Amino acid sequence: MPFWTPRRETAADDHARTGRLLEGLEAAHAARTGDPVNGELDSFEQLVVEAALPLAGDPYPPPGHTYPRRG
């Protein structure tokens, strides 16, 4: 028997993970520029923001995808 129990991740798990990703991006941007809010995002930071935020009206998860299993 495994020492962990597999579980399905939920939309709440996914949203929490996205929030942590964006908080980390903010911290990295602040370390690079000295200001977490203002200033231009570099190309990688822009990519992270665009990938992390779904477009309005897009179904979630996208068709053909399910929430990943952890473990």
Residue pairs with C-beta under 8 A, 6 or more apart in sequence:
4 71
6 69
6 70
6 71
7 69
7 70
8 67
8 69
9 67
9 68
9 69
9 70
10 67
11 60
11 67
13 67
14 67
18 52
21 48
21 52
22 48
22 49
22 52
25 45
25 48
25 49
26 36
26 37
27 36
28 45
29 35
29 36
29 39
29 41
29 45
30 36
32 42
33 39
41 49
54 60
61 67
